């Protein structure tokens, strides 16, 4: 599965870059946005919407975070971290489901080869 390994390597590189690379937002804030956990208001509301219901993000959500002292660059970085975090959770869930399906398929094939 060379292609899959390359995809996973590329994915890990993106995650490492957004969480640990240079940026305007603090690394701890980027990690919190990525995990959608541990953020105070109004940032929590914005990041939760990005992670769970991105079509519901409003100009007012952004304005509230700006008014709380975050810069536009910081907000952008935190939103990107939240989106990548949500996508990562979906990706990992899908990979786990595929793995479970393959294990179930192998068990089924093995059982049909060795009926009791």
C-alpha positions in Angstrom: 0.0 0.0 0.0 2.6 2.5 -1.1 0.0 5.1 -2.2 -1.8 4.9 1.2 1.5 5.3 3.0 2.2 8.4 0.9 -1.2 9.8 1.8 -0.8 9.2 5.5 2.7 10.7 5.4 1.4 13.8 3.6 -1.5 14.1 6.0 0.9 13.9 9.0 3.1 16.5 7.4 0.1 18.9 7.1 -1.0 18.3 10.7 2.5 18.9 12.0 2.9 22.1 10.0 -0.4 23.7 11.1 0.1 22.7 14.7 3.9 23.2 15.2 5.0 25.5 12.4 5.4 29.3 12.6 2.2 31.2 12.9 0.5 34.2 14.5 -1.7 32.1 16.8 -0.1 30.4 19.7 0.7 26.7 19.3 -1.5 25.9 22.3 -4.4 27.7 20.7 -3.9 26.0 17.4 -3.8 22.6 19.1 -7.0 23.5 21.0 -8.7 24.5 17.8 -7.5 21.3 16.1 -9.0 19.2 19.0 -12.0 21.5 19.3 -11.5 21.5 23.1 -10.4 23.9 25.8 -11.2 27.2 24.2 -12.9 30.2 25.8 -15.8 32.2 24.4 -16.3 33.6 21.8 -13.6 31.5 20.1 -15.1 28.3 21.3 -18.4 29.0 19.4 -16.6 29.8 16.2 -14.3 26.8 16.3 -17.1 24.5 17.2 -19.1 25.7 14.3 -16.2 25.2 11.9 -15.6 21.7 13.2 -19.3 20.6 13.3 -21.5 22.9 11.2 -19.3 25.0 9.0 -22.2 26.3 6.9 -23.5 28.0 10.1 -20.5 30.3 10.6 -21.6 33.9 10.5 -19.9 37.3 10.1 -21.1 37.9 13.7 -19.0 34.9 14.9 -15.9 36.3 13.3 -16.7 39.8 14.6 -17.1 38.5 18.1 -13.7 36.8 18.0 -12.1 39.9 16.5 -13.6 42.0 19.3 -12.1 39.7 21.8 -8.6 40.6 20.7 -7.7 38.0 18.1 -6.3 39.3 14.8 -7.6 38.3 11.4 -4.4 36.2 10.8 -4.9 34.4 14.2 -8.5 33.7 13.4 -7.6 32.3 9.9 -5.0 30.0 11.4 -7.4 28.8 14.1 -10.1 28.2 11.6 -7.7 26.2 9.4 -6.7 24.1 12.4 -10.3 23.5 13.4 -11.1 22.4 9.8 -8.1 20.1 9.6 -8.8 18.7 13.0 -12.4 17.8 12.0 -11.2 16.3 8.7 -8.5 14.3 10.6 -11.1 12.8 12.9 -13.3 11.9 10.0 -10.3 10.4 8.1 -9.2 8.3 11.1 -12.8 7.1 11.7 -13.1 6.0 8.1 -9.7 4.2 8.2 -10.8 2.4 11.4 -14.1 1.4 9.8 -12.2 0.1 6.7 -9.8 -1.8 9.0 -12.7 -3.4 10.9 -14.5 -4.3 7.7 -11.3 -6.0 6.4 -10.9 -7.9 9.6 -14.5 -9.0 9.5 -14.1 -10.1 5.8 -11.0 -12.1 6.6 -12.7 -13.8 9.6 -15.7 -14.6 7.3 -13.4 -16.0 4.6 -11.5 -18.1 7.2 -14.7 -19.4 8.7 -16.1 -20.5 5.3 -12.8 -22.3 4.5 -12.9 -24.2 7.8 -16.5 -25.1 8.6 -17.1 -26.9 11.8 
